[in-house]
């Protein structure tokens, strides 16, 4: 699979579309083009997901605002950066585009070098945002795995792992918004517990390996107190993850959320690689 960023150009003027396609291909981007709004939606939804979309507002079948609105309403394309290219220069037109979530608005005629820089900047911002979990805002798998791997060359560290199980049944009953609220609340518990009493913010790390597994890296000297504090706060908070009318319901009357917590230190090693280290952390977990 290519590591090149993919750009979708939605432009009904063939000369402009061909020029943009040739230019960005020469800049080492993968480029797809569409002259009709429906074709653009199909490409974005069914083909390889674009990393950025250059979108004209005036198209033969629908305007760019409607295309942007539809792209933003689908999970697969909701976060794809969109740059409007248009002849419309009115402030109201620019505001309409930005209100729909476009990251930039460029009027024609444009300087191709300026457009290249704006595309590059938008892709860099988007890449940074994808390093954070969209629900919790914590560093995601790539950053978390990198942080865990770095422990192999360090000493006096502790790795805590927290897992939440039962989210699918929870979402089936209460909805995906309630499930996301659980993840945000858990992330807040972990972040606040880790930050408490800490003088150096760079001495610890809280991240997510996936939707249900969280990792915390701290100095070994803090690890046991932190583990006990996290366990206590999760148990204190767990009942409040449910709607108020079901907080007094017992197990069996409502979907059960189960939390597990584990911890290893450099003294439990040595570990051959990051995967072995993560496996040891998983094996250390116990249900709270």
C-alpha positions in Angstrom: 0.0 0.0 0.0 1.3 3.4 -0.9 2.2 5.9 1.9 1.5 8.8 -0.4 -1.3 11.2 0.7 -4.4 10.9 -1.4 -6.1 14.0 -2.8 -9.6 14.0 -4.4 -10.1 16.9 -6.8 -13.8 17.8 -7.4 -13.8 20.3 -10.3 -16.0 20.4 -13.4 -13.7 22.6 -15.4 -11.6 20.0 -17.2 -8.6 22.3 -17.8 -8.4 23.2 -14.1 -8.9 19.6 -13.0 -6.2 18.3 -15.4 -3.8 21.0 -14.3 -4.3 20.3 -10.6 -4.1 16.6 -11.2 -0.8 16.8 -13.1 0.7 19.3 -10.6 -0.1 17.3 -7.4 0.9 14.0 -9.0 4.3 15.7 -9.7 4.4 16.6 -6.0 4.2 12.9 -5.2 0.5 12.8 -4.2 -2.0 10.2 -5.3 -4.8 12.0 -7.1 -8.3 11.1 -8.1 -10.7 13.5 -9.8 -14.4 13.9 -10.2 -16.4 16.5 -12.2 -19.8 15.7 -10.6 -20.8 15.8 -7.0 -22.3 12.3 -7.0 -19.1 10.9 -8.4 -17.1 12.6 -5.7 -19.3 11.2 -3.0 -19.0 7.7 -4.4 -15.2 7.9 -4.7 -14.9 9.2 -1.1 -17.3 6.6 0.3 -16.3 3.5 -1.7 -12.8 3.9 -3.0 -9.6 4.5 -1.0 -10.5 7.2 1.6 -9.0 10.6 0.5 -6.6 12.4 2.9 -7.8 15.7 1.6 -10.5 17.0 -0.8 -10.2 20.1 -3.1 -13.8 21.0 -3.7 -15.3 23.4 -6.2 -18.6 25.0 -5.1 -20.3 25.2 -8.5 -20.8 21.7 -10.0 -23.3 20.5 -12.6 -25.5 18.3 -10.3 -25.1 19.8 -6.8 -23.2 22.5 -5.0 -20.1 22.0 -3.0 -21.8 23.0 0.2 -24.2 20.1 -0.1 -21.3 17.7 -0.9 -19.4 19.0 2.2 -22.5 18.5 4.4 -22.9 14.9 3.2 -19.2 14.1 3.7 -19.4 15.5 7.2 -22.4 13.3 8.0 -20.6 10.0 7.3 -18.2 8.6 9.9 -15.7 7.5 7.2 -15.3 11.0 5.7 -16.3 13.2 8.7 -12.7 14.2 9.4 -11.3 14.5 5.9 -10.0 18.1 5.4 -11.8 19.9 2.7 -10.5 23.0 0.9 -13.0 24.9 -1.2 -11.9 26.3 -4.5 -14.4 28.8 -5.9 -15.0 32.0 -7.9 -17.3 33.2 -5.1 -15.6 36.0 -3.2 -18.4 37.2 -0.9 -17.6 37.0 2.8 -21.0 35.2 3.4 -19.8 32.4 1.0 -16.5 32.0 2.8 -18.4 31.8 6.2 -20.8 29.3 4.8 -17.9 27.0 3.8 -16.1 27.4 7.1 -19.3 26.8 9.1 -19.7 23.5 7.3 -16.2 22.4 8.5 -14.0 23.3 5.6 -10.4 23.9 6.7 -9.7 26.5 4.0 -11.4 28.6 1.3 -9.5 29.7 -1.8 -10.8 31.9 -4.5 -10.0 31.6 -8.2 -7.7 32.5 -9.8 -5.3 31.1 -7.3 -1.5 30.9 -7.0 -0.7 27.2 -7.4 2.3 27.4 -5.1 0.2 29.0 -2.4 -2.4 26.2 -2.9 0.4 23.6 -2.5 1.4 25.1 0.8 -2.1 25.2 2.1 -2.6 21.6 1.1 0.6 20.6 2.8 -0.4 22.5 6.0 -3.9 21.0 6.1 -2.5 17.5 5.7 0.1 18.0 8.5 -2.7 19.3 10.8 -4.9 16.4 9.9 -2.1 13.9 10.5 -1.5 15.3 14.0 -5.2 15.1 14.8 -5.3 11.5 13.8 -2.6 10.7 16.4 -5.3 11.5 19.1 -8.3 9.4 19.8 -11.3 11.3 18.5 -13.5 10.4 21.5 -11.1 10.8 24.5 -8.4 13.1 23.0 -5.7 10.8 24.3 -2.7 9.8 22.2 -3.8 6.8 20.1 -2.3 3.4 19.2 0.7 4.7 17.2 1.9 7.1 19.9 1.1 4.7 22.8 2.8 1.7 21.1 5.9 3.9 20.5 5.9 5.0 24.1 5.7 1.4 25.3 8.5 0.3 23.0 10.7 3.1 24.3 10.6 1.5 27.8 12.9 -1.3 26.6 15.8 1.1 26.8 14.9 2.7 30.1 15.0 1.8 33.8 12.8 2.5 36.9 9.5 2.6 35.0 6.1 1.1 35.5 3.5 0.4 32.9 -0.2 0.3 34.0 -2.9 -1.1 31.7 -6.6 -0.6 32.1 -9.3 -2.4 30.1 -13.1 -1.7 30.0 -15.3 -4.6 28.7 -19.0 -4.7 27.9 -19.2 -1.5 25.8 -21.0 -3.1 22.9 -23.9 -4.3 25.1 -23.8 -0.9 26.9 -24.1 0.9 23.6 -26.9 -1.4 22.4 -29.0 -0.3 25.4 -28.1 3.3 25.9 -26.7 4.4 22.6 -23.3 5.3 21.2 -23.2 8.7 22.8 -23.5 7.1 26.3 -20.7 4.7 25.4 -18.5 7.5 24.3 -19.3 9.3 27.6 -18.0 6.3 29.4 -14.7 6.3 27.5 -14.3 10.1 28.1 -15.0 9.7 31.8 -12.5 6.8 32.1 -9.9 8.8 30.3 -10.5 11.7 32.6 -10.1 9.5 35.7 -6.8 8.1 34.4 -5.4 11.5 33.4 -6.4 13.2 36.6 -5.2 10.4 38.8 -1.8 10.3 37.0 -1.4 14.1 37.1 -2.2 14.3 40.8 0.9 15.1 42.8 3.1 15.2 39.7 5.6 18.0 39.4 7.0 17.1 35.9 4.3 16.6 33.3 6.8 14.9 31.0 7.5 12.2 33.6 4.3 10.3 32.7 2.2 9.3 29.7 -1.5 8.3 29.3 -2.7 6.9 26.0 -4.9 4.4 24.3 -3.8 1.2 22.5 -7.3 0.7 21.1 -10.9 1.7 22.1 -10.9 -0.5 25.2 -7.3 -0.6 26.4 -5.5 2.3 28.1 -1.9 2.5 29.1 -0.1 4.7 31.6 3.7 5.0 31.9 5.1 6.5 35.2 8.2 6.3 37.3 8.3 3.1 39.3 8.3 4.9 42.6 4.8 6.3 41.9 3.3 3.1 40.5 1.8 1.4 43.5 0.0 4.5 44.9 -1.2 5.3 41.4 -2.5 1.8 40.8 -4.5 1.9 44.1 -5.8 5.4 43.4 -7.0 4.5 39.9 -8.7 1.3 41.1 -10.5 3.2 43.9 -11.7 6.0 41.6 -13.0 3.6 38.9 -15.0 1.6 41.4 -16.3 4.9 42.9 -17.3 6.2 39.5 -18.6 3.1 37.7 -22.2 3.4 38.9 -22.4 6.9 37.6 -21.7 5.8 34.0 -25.3 4.5 33.9 -28.4 6.7 33.5 -29.7 7.9 36.8 -32.8 5.7 36.6 -30.7 2.5 36.4 -28.0 3.3 38.9 -29.7 1.3 41.6 -30.3 -1.7 39.3 -28.3 -4.8 40.1 -26.2 -7.0 37.7 -28.5 -8.8 35.4 -30.9 -5.9 35.2 -28.5 -3.8 33.2 -25.5 -4.4 30.9 -22.4 -4.9 33.0 -19.3 -2.8 32.5 -16.2 -4.6 33.7 -12.9 -2.9 34.4 -9.5 -4.6 34.7 -6.2 -3.2 35.9 -2.7 -4.5 35.7 0.8 -3.3 36.2 4.4 -4.3 35.4 7.7 -2.7 36.1 11.2 -2.9 34.6 11.9 -5.3 37.4 9.5 -7.9 35.9 11.6 -8.1 32.7 13.7 -8.3 30.7 11.5 -8.1 27.6 12.6 -9.0 24.2 10.5 -6.4 22.4 7.5 -4.1 22.8 5.0 -6.9 21.9 6.3 -9.1 24.7 6.1 -6.1 27.1 2.5 -5.4 26.2 1.7 -9.1 26.5 3.1 -9.1 30.0 1.0 -6.1 30.9 -2.1 -7.8 29.6 -1.4 -11.0 31.6 -1.0 -8.9 34.8 -4.6 -7.5 34.5 -7.2 -8.4 37.1 -10.9 -7.5 37.2 -11.7 -4.8 39.7 
